[in-house]
């Protein structure tokens, strides 16, 4: 007798959800008319840029939006609809929600360092949830948490149990958060940007871990990200959000192969393609705007002959920068019973040249030494040995005054634009300050005029001069940092993970801006990143680092197509959505 296949039951139903936030001018809509269902065992991806409403939607499911400044305008959120356990989450009081949160519905937040209690040991934080929801006593909770740590592949679970969050790497902290989220075997697991700013290899491991835990415990997963490439590796079905509304949905394969909405096509296209080199990365506005430039940009590639001719001219010049045998060591804490001091080698006898007008890509995982190398070249970190020759002058022996003068020619764009800007001074003053210090503007009035020009050059209106850092988006703050680096008319700029925490659409805008500035002003870059696809797009040559050493270097396209190192192959295989990126 033929039996009909049973359709998976629905575990969550969201209908016509509308959320607003209180502003000075009144209530501002953040989510409008959002409806979707989540089936048992399903992986649902929610994708969109910052401000699209995806995180607000997930926090609404958990009923974690702050009271007083947010409100539900419309809609319903029902857990286990149609079953004897049906719960209308949007109507439940706080004391009724508490047994559900972390138990039946759990969440992994975007930034584990701010989600974990910094003064509480990691094991105790997870054990607290286990004792509350499962009723385990102290000893049993500890044994269970250690088993969870082993399950999420944390090294040395006993040490991690006793460690504080600041003593763990980003990937380890995220695994602790995952252990906490899955401890009670929830029906629904919500992962809100759980891999943002992580190394691509760590990101790949986290995605693999989530998929294995989901299959093992039969959980339903809501995975939120700004990166369609990441979602492609984990989701069955995808919802695309823009300005608080759903603009497209469908299974992940169809969405990549045939996106129907211009916004979706823009999100797919703004990731750097791997098998060809575009002249300019398309951004979302190129697809959603009236001109329809996106398709045109996708058809414009740099030919192999053009690139060879450019490199022939580029490498016929004398190097602008020569790094020889550069090493940096950090002291390790002394043992109570051992007097001799041990040292950690962060950069181990690294040598390379950088040519005028070149972009040299520096790629590797966190801890490989790439940021320390960039800082040591500029002497923001003092090297222990080796040579750095810039424009024919040895930097390692320069006195402080001479080095200060030389720094007008060498600048750095840091990874986190918010922490590298003073929150108490305006954007314009932050750009003006180095000009006044180095005497590049005789008066504040003259300097202000130059700052206005720089703001316009990086795509920001001049009226932004008097705004403070917290009043800008992440992409705008990074543009301010770029303008500040340009203020001293440098020849050489180190870009240290300057796009790693940005939305992929904003990332494309900043990458295009850096290339435009390089073309217009003849800049030379060292471009540091953990994302090999971004480094490949930006670079003429690529240097791959591991444990303080260079393991491979060469022309960027050649390194990608024919990597000689197994480590480089791992970085290539970890590029998010590598197969799907080739679709367009």
C-alpha positions in Angstrom: 0.0 0.0 0.0 1.4 3.4 -1.0 1.8 5.9 1.8 1.7 9.6 1.3 4.8 11.6 2.5 4.0 13.7 5.5 4.7 17.4 5.2 6.9 18.8 8.0 4.8 20.5 10.7 5.0 24.3 11.1 6.8 25.3 14.3 6.6 29.1 13.8 4.1 31.3 12.0 4.7 35.1 11.6 1.9 37.0 9.9 1.7 40.7 8.9 4.3 41.8 11.5 4.8 45.5 11.9 7.3 47.1 14.3 8.0 50.7 15.0 10.6 52.6 17.1 10.2 55.9 18.9 12.2 58.8 17.4 12.3 62.5 18.2 9.9 63.1 15.4 7.5 60.3 16.3 7.2 56.6 15.6 9.4 55.2 12.8 8.5 52.0 11.0 11.2 49.3 11.1 9.3 46.3 9.9 6.2 46.3 7.8 3.9 43.5 6.7 6.4 40.6 7.2 4.9 37.1 7.0 6.6 33.7 6.9 6.5 30.2 8.3 9.2 28.0 9.7 8.9 24.2 9.4 10.3 21.5 11.7 13.9 20.8 10.8 14.1 23.6 8.2 16.9 26.1 7.7 15.5 29.5 6.9 17.9 32.4 5.9 17.0 36.0 6.3 19.2 38.3 4.3 19.5 42.1 3.9 21.7 45.1 4.6 22.0 46.8 8.0 18.7 48.5 8.8 16.7 46.2 6.6 14.8 44.9 9.7 16.1 41.3 9.8 17.4 41.5 13.4 14.3 43.4 14.6 12.2 40.5 13.1 14.2 37.9 15.0 14.2 39.8 18.3 10.4 40.1 17.9 10.1 36.4 17.8 12.0 36.2 21.1 10.0 39.2 22.4 13.3 40.9 23.3 12.6 44.4 21.9 12.9 47.1 24.5 9.7 48.3 26.0 8.8 52.0 25.7 10.9 52.7 22.6 9.5 49.9 20.4 5.9 48.8 19.7 4.1 46.1 17.6 1.8 47.9 15.2 0.3 44.8 13.7 0.6 41.1 13.2 1.0 37.9 15.2 3.8 35.5 16.1 2.7 32.0 17.0 4.9 29.2 18.2 3.7 25.6 17.4 0.6 26.8 15.6 -2.3 24.3 15.5 -0.8 22.0 18.2 -1.8 21.5 21.8 1.3 23.6 22.7 0.3 26.6 20.6 1.6 29.8 22.1 0.8 33.3 20.8 4.2 34.9 21.7 3.1 38.4 20.9 0.4 38.2 23.7 2.4 36.5 26.4 3.6 38.3 29.6 7.2 38.3 30.6 6.9 35.6 33.3 5.3 33.3 30.7 8.0 33.9 28.1 10.9 33.2 30.5 10.5 29.4 30.4 10.5 29.4 26.6 13.5 31.6 26.0 16.7 29.5 25.9 14.6 26.4 26.4 12.2 26.0 23.4 13.5 29.0 21.4 17.2 30.0 21.7 19.3 32.7 20.1 23.0 33.1 19.1 23.8 36.8 19.1 26.0 38.6 16.6 28.8 39.7 19.0 29.8 37.1 21.6 32.0 39.4 23.5 29.1 41.7 24.4 26.7 38.8 24.9 28.9 36.9 27.4 29.4 38.3 30.9 33.0 39.5 31.0 33.4 38.9 34.8 31.9 35.4 34.8 33.7 32.2 33.8 32.5 30.7 30.5 31.5 27.4 32.0 29.5 28.9 34.8 27.5 31.1 32.3 26.4 28.0 30.3 25.8 26.0 33.5 23.5 28.7 34.8 21.2 28.2 31.9 21.3 24.4 32.3 20.5 24.6 36.0 17.6 27.1 35.4 15.9 25.2 32.6 16.8 21.6 33.2 17.0 21.6 37.0 20.5 20.0 37.1 22.5 20.3 40.3 26.0 21.9 40.3 28.0 18.7 39.6 25.7 17.3 37.0 25.5 20.7 35.3 29.3 21.0 35.1 29.6 17.5 33.6 26.9 18.3 31.0 28.5 21.7 30.1 31.9 19.9 29.6 30.2 17.4 27.2 28.6 20.4 25.3 32.0 22.0 25.0 33.4 18.8 23.5 30.4 18.6 21.2 31.0 22.0 19.8 34.7 21.1 19.3 36.2 23.5 21.8 39.9 22.6 22.6 40.6 21.6 26.2 37.0 21.9 27.6 38.3 22.0 31.2 40.4 25.1 30.5 37.5 26.8 28.5 35.2 26.1 31.4 37.4 28.0 33.8 38.3 30.8 31.3 36.9 34.3 31.1 35.6 35.5 27.7 38.6 37.8 27.1 40.9 34.8 27.3 39.3 33.1 24.2 39.5 33.8 20.5 36.5 35.1 18.6 35.7 31.6 17.2 36.0 30.0 20.7 33.7 32.6 22.2 31.1 31.9 19.4 31.3 28.2 20.1 30.6 28.9 23.8 27.5 30.9 22.7 26.4 28.0 20.5 26.9 25.5 23.4 24.7 27.7 25.6 22.0 28.0 22.8 21.7 24.3 22.1 22.1 23.2 25.8 18.3 22.7 26.2 17.8 21.2 22.7 15.5 24.0 21.5 12.8 23.6 18.9 14.0 26.8 17.2 17.5 28.2 17.0 18.0 31.8 15.8 21.5 32.7 14.7 21.8 36.5 14.2 25.0 37.2 12.2 26.9 34.5 14.1 29.9 34.6 11.8 30.3 38.4 11.0 34.0 39.5 11.1 35.3 35.9 11.8 38.0 34.4 9.6 36.6 32.6 6.6 38.1 29.3 7.9 36.5 29.8 11.4 33.3 30.9 9.7 33.2 27.7 7.6 33.8 25.6 10.8 30.9 27.4 12.6 28.5 26.9 9.7 29.4 23.2 9.6 28.9 22.9 13.3 25.5 24.5 13.2 24.4 22.2 10.4 25.6 19.1 12.3 23.9 20.2 15.5 20.7 21.0 13.7 20.6 17.5 12.0 21.5 15.8 15.3 18.7 17.4 17.4 16.2 18.1 14.7 16.1 21.8 15.4 14.6 24.5 13.1 17.1 27.2 12.2 16.7 30.9 11.4 20.0 32.2 10.1 20.4 35.9 9.7 23.1 37.5 7.6 23.9 40.4 5.2 25.9 38.0 3.0 24.0 35.8 0.6 27.2 33.8 0.0 27.2 32.7 3.7 23.5 31.9 3.7 24.0 29.7 0.6 26.1 27.4 2.7 23.4 26.7 5.3 19.9 27.6 4.3 17.2 25.7 2.5 15.0 28.7 1.9 15.8 32.4 1.9 13.8 35.6 2.7 15.3 38.9 1.4 14.5 42.0 3.3 14.8 45.7 2.3 13.6 48.7 4.3 11.7 46.6 6.7 9.8 44.6 4.0 10.1 41.2 2.3 11.0 41.8 -1.3 11.7 38.2 -2.4 11.7 34.6 -1.1 12.4 31.2 -2.4 14.7 28.2 -2.1 18.3 29.1 -2.0 19.3 27.5 -5.4 16.6 29.3 -7.3 17.4 32.6 -5.6 21.0 32.4 -6.7 20.4 31.2 -10.2 17.4 33.4 -11.0 16.9 36.3 -8.6 13.9 38.3 -9.7 14.1 41.4 -7.6 16.8 44.0 -8.5 17.8 44.3 -4.8 18.4 40.6 -4.5 20.4 40.6 -7.7 22.5 43.5 -6.3 23.2 41.5 -3.1 24.4 38.5 -5.2 26.5 40.6 -7.6 28.4 42.8 -5.0 30.5 39.9 -3.8 33.8 39.9 -5.8 33.6 37.1 -8.5 36.4 34.6 -8.4 36.9 33.4 -11.9 37.1 36.9 -13.6 38.3 40.3 -12.6 35.7 43.1 -12.9 36.7 46.6 -13.6 34.3 47.8 -10.9 32.2 46.0 -8.4 28.4 46.5 -8.9 26.6 47.8 -5.8 23.0 47.5 -4.9 22.1 51.0 -6.2 23.4 49.9 -9.6 20.5 47.4 -9.8 17.8 49.3 -8.0 18.4 52.7 -9.6 16.7 53.9 -12.8 19.8 53.5 -15.0 20.3 49.8 -14.6 24.1 50.0 -14.6 24.5 46.7 -12.8 24.3 44.4 -15.8 26.7 46.6 -17.7 29.3 46.5 -14.9 29.0 42.7 -14.7 29.9 42.5 -18.4 33.1 44.6 -18.0 36.1 42.5 -17.1 39.8 43.2 -17.2 41.5 41.0 -19.8 44.5 38.9 -19.1 46.5 40.9 -21.7 45.6 44.2 -20.0 46.7 42.9 -16.6 50.0 41.6 -17.9 50.7 44.9 -19.6 50.0 46.8 -16.4 52.2 44.5 -14.3 55.0 44.9 -16.9 55.0 48.6 -16.3 54.4 48.3 -12.6 57.3 46.0 -11.9 59.8 47.8 -14.1 60.1 50.5 -11.4 62.2 50.6 -8.3 60.4 49.4 -5.2 58.8 52.0 -3.0 59.1 49.8 0.1 61.6 47.1 0.9 61.0 44.8 3.9 63.9 42.5 4.8 64.0 39.9 7.6 61.4 41.7 9.7 60.6 40.1 13.1 58.4 41.0 16.0 58.4 39.1 19.3 56.0 39.5 22.3 57.0 38.4 25.9 54.8 35.7 27.4 53.8 35.8 31.1 56.4 34.4 33.4 55.7 31.2 35.3 55.8 31.4 39.1 58.5 28.7 39.2 60.4 29.8 36.1 62.5 32.9 35.9 63.5 32.9 32.3 61.2 34.8 29.9 59.7 33.1 26.9 58.7 35.0 23.8 56.0 34.6 21.2 57.1 35.2 17.6 54.3 37.2 15.9 56.3 38.1 12.7 59.2 35.7 11.7 61.8 37.1 9.3 59.4 38.4 6.7 60.8 39.9 3.5 59.1 41.4 0.4 59.0 44.5 -1.8 56.1 46.8 -2.7 56.2 48.8 -5.9 54.8 52.3 -6.6 51.1 52.1 -7.6 50.8 48.5 -6.5 48.3 46.9 -4.2 49.9 44.1 -2.3 47.4 41.8 -0.6 48.2 40.3 2.7 45.9 37.4 3.7 45.7 34.9 6.6 43.7 33.9 9.6 43.6 35.9 12.9 46.8 35.5 14.7 48.9 34.9 11.6 50.8 38.1 12.1 49.5 40.2 9.2 48.2 43.1 11.3 51.4 43.1 13.4 53.4 43.2 10.2 51.5 46.2 8.9 52.0 48.1 12.2 55.7 47.2 12.3 56.3 48.6 8.9 54.9 51.9 10.0 56.7 51.5 13.4 53.4 51.7 15.3 54.8 48.4 16.7 58.5 48.4 17.1 60.2 45.5 15.2 62.9 43.5 17.0 65.0 42.9 14.0 65.1 43.4 10.2 65.0 46.3 7.8 62.2 48.6 6.4 63.4 50.9 3.6 60.8 53.4 2.4 61.6 55.8 -0.4 65.3 54.8 0.0 65.3 55.7 3.8 65.7 53.1 6.6 62.7 53.5 8.9 63.9 51.3 11.8 66.7 53.7 12.8 64.9 57.0 12.4 64.5 59.2 15.5 61.1 60.2 16.6 61.1 63.6 15.0 62.3 62.3 11.7 59.8 59.4 11.9 57.0 61.9 12.6 57.8 63.9 9.5 58.0 60.7 7.4 54.5 59.6 8.6 52.9 62.2 6.4 53.8 59.9 3.5 52.6 56.7 5.3 49.1 56.2 6.7 46.9 53.4 8.0 43.2 52.7 7.8 42.2 50.7 10.9 39.7 47.8 11.0 37.2 49.3 13.4 36.3 52.9 12.3 34.3 53.5 15.5 37.1 52.8 17.9 39.6 54.7 15.8 37.5 57.9 15.8 37.3 60.1 18.9 33.6 60.0 19.9 33.9 63.5 21.4 35.0 65.4 18.3 33.1 65.8 15.0 34.0 64.1 11.8 35.4 67.3 10.3 37.6 68.0 13.3 39.0 64.4 13.2 40.1 65.0 9.6 41.4 68.5 10.3 43.5 67.6 13.4 46.4 65.8 11.6 46.6 68.6 9.0 47.1 71.2 11.7 49.6 69.0 13.7 51.8 68.5 10.6 51.4 72.1 9.4 49.6 71.3 6.2 47.0 74.0 6.8 48.1 77.5 8.0 44.7 78.4 9.5 41.6 76.4 10.6 39.6 78.2 7.9 42.0 77.0 5.2 42.0 73.5 6.7 38.2 73.4 6.9 38.0 74.1 3.1 40.3 71.2 2.5 38.3 68.9 4.8 35.1 69.8 2.9 36.9 68.7 -0.4 38.0 65.5 1.2 34.5 64.6 2.5 33.1 65.2 -1.0 35.9 63.1 -2.5 35.0 60.1 -0.3 31.3 60.4 -1.1 30.1 62.3 2.0 28.3 65.7 1.9 30.2 68.7 3.3 27.4 69.2 5.9 28.6 66.1 7.7 31.5 68.1 9.0 29.7 68.8 12.3 28.3 65.4 12.9 29.8 63.0 15.6 30.9 59.4 14.9 27.8 57.8 16.5 25.6 59.7 14.0 27.1 57.8 11.0 26.6 54.2 9.7 29.6 51.8 9.7 30.3 52.5 6.0 30.2 56.2 6.5 32.6 56.0 9.4 35.0 54.1 7.3 34.8 56.8 4.7 35.7 59.4 7.3 38.8 57.3 8.3 39.8 57.1 4.6 39.4 60.9 4.4 41.6 61.3 7.5 44.3 59.1 6.0 44.2 61.2 2.8 44.5 64.5 4.7 48.3 64.2 4.9 48.7 63.5 1.1 50.4 60.1 1.7 52.0 57.9 -1.0 51.6 54.6 0.9 48.6 53.4 2.9 48.1 50.2 5.0 44.4 49.1 4.9 44.1 46.8 7.9 40.9 44.7 7.6 39.2 48.0 6.6 36.1 46.3 5.1 35.8 43.1 7.2 32.8 44.1 9.4 30.8 45.9 6.7 27.8 44.7 4.8 28.8 43.2 1.5 27.0 46.0 -0.4 28.8 48.7 1.6 32.0 46.7 1.3 31.8 46.9 -2.5 31.3 50.7 -2.3 34.5 51.1 -0.1 36.5 48.8 -2.3 35.5 50.8 -5.4 36.4 54.0 -3.5 39.9 52.7 -2.6 40.5 51.7 -6.2 39.3 55.1 -7.5 41.6 56.9 -5.1 44.5 54.7 -6.1 43.9 55.5 -9.8 43.4 59.3 -9.2 46.3 59.9 -6.7 48.7 57.1 -7.5 48.5 55.5 -4.0 50.3 52.3 -3.1 48.5 50.0 -0.8 49.1 47.0 1.5 45.6 45.5 1.8 45.2 43.2 4.8 42.2 40.9 5.1 41.2 37.4 6.1 38.9 37.1 3.1 40.8 35.8 0.1 38.1 36.7 -2.4 38.3 40.4 -1.4 42.1 40.3 -1.4 42.1 38.7 -4.9 39.9 41.5 -6.3 42.0 44.3 -4.8 45.5 43.0 -5.3 48.2 42.9 -8.0 50.2 40.4 -5.9 49.2 38.4 -2.9 51.1 37.3 0.2 49.7 34.5 2.3 50.8 34.4 6.0 50.6 31.6 8.6 52.1 31.7 12.1 54.2 34.8 11.4 55.7 33.4 8.2 55.0 33.9 4.5 53.9 30.5 3.1 53.1 31.6 -0.4 53.3 34.7 -2.6 52.8 35.7 -6.2 50.5 37.3 -8.8 47.0 37.3 -7.2 45.1 35.4 -9.9 47.9 32.8 -10.2 47.9 32.2 -6.5 44.1 31.7 -6.6 44.1 29.4 -9.6 47.2 27.3 -8.7 47.9 27.5 -5.0 51.1 25.8 -4.0 50.4 25.7 -0.3 47.8 23.5 1.4 47.0 26.4 3.7 46.1 28.6 0.8 43.9 25.9 -0.6 42.0 25.8 2.7 41.5 29.6 2.6 40.1 29.3 -1.0 37.8 26.5 -0.1 36.5 28.4 2.9 35.3 31.4 0.8 31.6 31.7 1.6 29.2 30.6 -1.1 32.2 29.9 -3.4 30.2 27.9 -5.9 27.2 30.2 -5.8 29.3 33.4 -6.4 30.1 32.0 -9.9 26.4 32.1 -10.9 26.4 35.7 -12.2 
